[in-house]
Amino acid sequence: MCWYDKIDNNFKKKVVLEWTKLLDQNLNESHYHKYLSKNAGLFLGKENCHLVISKLKMGSELETDFVTLTDDFSNGNQFELIEIKQPGAKLFTSKGLMTADFNRAVQQIRDWKRWLIDNPSWLRKYLPTISTRVVFNSHLKFKIVIGRRLSNPFEIEKRNQITEEIGAEIRSFDYITDRFNLRDFRRGAWLENGYDFFREEVGNPFYKALTDSQWKKFCNRQKVSTFHFYSCHCEDLVTFRKTFPI
């Protein structure tokens, strides 16, 4: 039985139940990072995105929670840098001010952008794409995952305003649940002709996130393609990517 045959409604219900129980426990963010890292392909992967990196370090002080790599084919690789906070975190106080947790997440995005602007050679090496632009017309995206779904229209409006100001998507943990529920798992990855043998395994979502050292080893031992990433590196990726049993 191939991996695709195991993803039915019962499987998805079981995963969602496990995930929502974890969310309801209101643990600290390390528990959620560990779970998402182990189940990276299921929750953070998507069509044309078959690789997730955990705790990618930028210099000695900055670190992402996750980075995803989406193949936009001739348009170049697309990377999304993700910062997560705990599901119990609030965005705003009762007086409408940003909470300390939300402030730290927003500042993290600003710090990442500033560091990447100042370190274009590092960016070319470890986030390889066809451009080193960070802010405008960039191949980099930024996301904050924090708290549960907002229902207060005033808070939603304020959150959306901050989204525009910092140039980063701001989502709740419930959004991750919804995206998993609605995901259409495709049997094979979209690769160029000639790579049919690898389509099914590259598209296999049962994989863990790569560590910082694993990804940097991958980048250091070869010239990484800045476009058509999965077609160019499908054989290495299947060998290098860690899978876990259902």
C-alpha positions in Angstrom: 0.0 0.0 0.0 1.4 3.4 -1.0 1.2 6.4 1.3 -1.6 7.9 -0.8 -4.0 5.1 0.0 -3.6 5.7 3.8 -4.9 9.3 3.6 -8.6 8.8 3.9 -11.3 10.7 6.0 -10.6 8.5 9.0 -6.9 9.3 8.9 -7.6 13.1 8.6 -10.1 13.0 11.5 -7.6 11.2 13.7 -4.9 13.7 13.0 -7.2 16.7 13.5 -8.5 15.2 16.8 -4.9 14.8 18.0 -3.9 18.3 16.9 -6.9 20.0 18.4 -6.5 18.2 21.7 -2.9 19.5 21.8 -4.1 23.1 21.0 -6.7 22.9 23.8 -4.0 22.1 26.4 -2.6 25.6 26.0 1.1 24.4 26.4 4.1 26.6 25.7 5.2 27.0 22.1 8.0 24.4 22.2 5.4 21.6 22.3 3.7 22.9 19.2 6.9 23.4 17.4 7.9 19.9 18.2 4.6 18.5 16.9 4.7 20.6 13.7 8.3 19.7 13.1 7.5 16.0 13.3 4.5 16.4 11.1 5.9 19.1 8.8 4.8 17.6 5.6 1.2 17.2 6.7 0.7 20.6 8.2 3.2 22.9 6.6 3.7 21.3 3.2 1.3 22.0 0.3 1.1 21.8 -3.5 4.6 22.5 -4.9 6.0 22.7 -1.3 7.7 19.5 -0.2 10.4 20.7 2.1 10.3 22.4 5.5 13.3 23.5 7.6 13.1 23.8 11.4 15.1 26.4 13.4 17.1 27.9 10.6 19.7 30.1 12.2 20.6 33.5 10.8 23.9 34.5 12.2 24.4 33.8 15.9 21.3 35.6 17.3 18.3 35.1 15.0 16.4 31.9 14.3 13.3 31.0 12.4 10.7 28.5 13.7 10.1 27.2 10.2 11.0 27.9 6.6 9.1 26.4 3.7 10.2 26.1 0.1 7.6 26.4 -2.6 8.7 25.7 -6.2 7.3 28.5 -8.4 9.1 26.9 -11.4 10.7 29.5 -13.8 9.6 32.3 -11.5 12.0 31.1 -8.8 11.9 29.4 -5.4 9.6 30.9 -2.9 10.6 30.8 0.8 8.3 31.5 3.7 9.8 32.3 7.1 7.5 31.4 10.0 7.4 32.6 13.6 5.1 30.7 16.0 3.8 31.6 19.4 1.6 29.5 21.7 -2.1 29.0 20.9 -3.0 30.7 24.3 -1.2 33.9 23.3 -3.4 37.0 22.9 -2.8 39.6 20.2 -4.2 42.5 22.2 -4.9 43.5 25.8 -8.3 44.5 27.1 -7.3 48.1 26.3 -6.5 47.3 22.7 -2.7 47.4 23.0 -0.4 44.8 21.5 0.5 42.1 24.0 4.2 41.3 24.8 3.9 38.0 22.9 2.5 39.7 19.8 5.1 42.5 20.0 7.9 40.0 20.2 6.6 38.2 17.1 6.3 41.4 15.1 9.8 42.5 16.1 11.2 39.1 15.1 9.9 39.7 11.5 11.5 43.1 11.4 14.8 41.7 12.7 14.8 38.9 10.1 14.2 41.4 7.3 16.9 43.7 8.5 19.4 40.9 8.8 18.6 39.5 5.4 19.0 42.9 3.8 22.4 43.2 5.5 23.6 39.7 4.5 22.8 39.1 0.8 25.6 36.5 0.4 24.0 34.3 3.2 20.6 34.7 1.6 21.9 33.6 -1.8 23.5 30.5 -0.1 20.8 29.3 2.2 17.6 30.8 0.7 18.6 30.4 -2.9 16.2 32.1 -5.4 16.5 34.4 -8.4 16.5 37.6 -6.4 18.0 38.9 -3.2 15.3 41.5 -2.7 13.7 41.2 0.8 11.0 43.8 1.0 9.7 44.7 -2.5 9.1 42.2 -5.3 10.7 39.6 -3.0 10.7 35.8 -3.3 10.5 35.7 0.5 7.3 35.7 2.5 6.9 36.0 6.3 4.2 34.6 8.6 3.3 34.8 12.3 1.2 32.0 13.8 -0.2 33.1 17.1 -3.3 32.4 19.3 -6.7 31.2 18.3 -9.2 32.6 15.8 -10.2 36.2 16.5 -13.9 37.0 16.6 -13.8 40.7 17.6 -14.1 42.9 14.5 -12.0 45.6 16.1 -9.1 43.2 16.8 -9.4 41.7 13.3 -9.1 45.2 11.8 -6.1 46.1 14.0 -4.4 42.8 13.1 -4.9 43.4 9.4 -3.5 46.9 9.7 -0.4 45.4 11.4 -0.2 42.8 8.6 0.1 45.6 6.0 2.6 47.6 8.0 5.1 44.8 8.6 4.5 42.8 5.4 3.8 39.5 7.0 0.8 37.3 7.1 -0.7 36.8 10.7 -2.7 33.7 11.3 -4.1 31.7 14.2 -3.5 28.0 15.0 -7.0 27.3 13.9 -6.0 28.4 10.4 -3.5 25.6 10.3 -6.2 23.2 11.3 -8.5 24.5 8.6 -5.8 24.2 6.0 -5.1 20.6 6.8 -8.8 19.8 6.7 -9.2 21.3 3.3 -5.9 20.1 1.8 -6.2 18.0 -1.3 -3.3 15.5 -1.0 -2.0 14.8 -4.5 -0.4 11.5 -5.3 2.6 12.9 -7.0 4.7 16.1 -7.1 4.6 18.4 -10.1 8.0 17.7 -11.7 9.4 18.2 -15.2 9.1 15.4 -17.7 11.8 12.8 -17.2 11.5 12.7 -13.4 8.4 10.4 -13.2 10.2 7.9 -11.0 10.4 10.5 -8.2 6.9 12.1 -8.4 5.2 9.9 -5.8 8.0 10.0 -3.2 8.6 13.8 -3.5 4.9 14.3 -3.1 4.8 12.0 0.0 3.7 14.3 2.9 4.9 12.0 5.7 8.2 13.7 6.4 9.8 15.6 9.2 11.3 19.1 9.0 15.0 19.2 8.1 17.2 20.7 10.9 19.4 23.8 10.4 22.5 21.6 10.0 20.8 19.2 7.6 19.7 22.1 5.3 23.0 23.9 5.4 24.8 20.6 4.6 22.5 20.2 1.6 23.3 23.7 0.4 27.0 23.5 1.1 27.7 20.3 -0.8 26.3 21.5 -4.1 25.0 24.4 -6.1 21.3 24.7 -5.3 19.0 25.6 -8.1 17.2 28.9 -7.8 14.2 27.7 -9.8 12.6 24.3 -10.6 14.0 23.2 -7.2 12.1 19.9 -6.9 12.8 18.7 -10.4 16.5 19.6 -10.1 17.0 18.0 -6.7 14.3 15.3 -6.5 16.7 12.4 -6.1 18.8 14.1 -3.4 15.7 15.2 -1.6 14.1 11.8 -1.5 17.4 10.4 0.0 18.0 13.3 2.3 14.5 14.0 3.6 13.6 12.1 6.8 10.3 10.2 6.8 8.3 9.0 9.7 5.8 6.1 9.9 2.1 6.6 10.1 
